[in-house]
Amino acid sequence: MVRAIVTDIEGTTTSLSFVKDVLFPYSTRHLPGFVRAQGHRPEVRRLLDEARKVAGMDGDDEQLVGVLLRWIETDQKLAPLKGLQGLIWEEGYRQGAFQGHVYEDAARWLREWHKQGLRLSVYSSGSEHAQRLIFGHTPFGNLTPLFSGFFDTRVGGKKESTSYAAIIRELKLPAEEVLFLSDVREELDAACAAGLRTWCLVRGEGPQVDAGPHPVARSFDEVRP
């Protein structure tokens, strides 16, 4: 029996195009000005220092901005970059530049599963802050109260089974009672290796998804926990 559901965001609850065509370009346009204007804030300075350490460089902030922009362009899953993007996106949400995209079927079933007593969590390469922003600013209202957990790459990479083992320890549930939803075969394989149940979301966006041995759903309407 499934008692908890952990869901990916991009390509699963949320359109790939929202992340690629809205969020990423917004952070690219605003990152240089954000660093110049907000670099003195302790939270921002900590993330910049972390990024500088990851990059292995001693240059000033202007040089670091160039590195950060290249990381965005190549979609690097690096914690300090994701943290900075989350802060930049927060300004965008607050100013009404965009809303968080969530599929109608995902919003509806997340509410239904929560009503049924299932524990819901998010696991995404985006920072916890960025996850909360997406679900907190949707056309369907604030969905964050539906979730009891938000996991990002601080628990490990999404294609590593040890990451899902860490999530299981945090949830304090047997692995077979936890369902993971994603549109990426390697993530589902890693979750399966850790003992979780899996469903592959194939929403018809982007390149064709290879679901492998995982059950396939074209929307949350077809997921059977």
C-alpha angles and dihedrals in degrees: 000000000000113000099168138033125204115194135195117221114210110071092359112062094000137045117261088224093059091060097038100037103031114022100036096047090046092054090046092054096044104035098087094050092041092055092048094047101036104027091105093063110103093230093051093043091052091053092047091051090049090050091049090052092049090049091049093227138129098201127125125266094271090058091045090053088061090054092047092051090052089050090053091048092052094040096238113190095221121148099224092049092048090049092053092046089053091055092048092048090050088064090049093052091046092051092048094244089140144343127236110266116229123164113248092235091051093051091047096049095042087058092045094048090048089051089051089057099254114147110237127204137169126226114186139146087238115091120268087250092055091047092053090049094054094049093038096058107043131134085248094057131252108338098175094097087066091067127076095184140035117192127185135169091296085087089051141272119323093236093055120092091212089067091060091045087056091051090050090053090051092049091046092218133121109267092239090061093059125081122202121202121199143139094224120089095207092054092049091048090053092048091048091051088056090053101258124138115244145203125187118220112215106183098166095250125130122344120359112277120233103213094182111188094342122110112257128227126179091201138359086268088074098046113109111194 
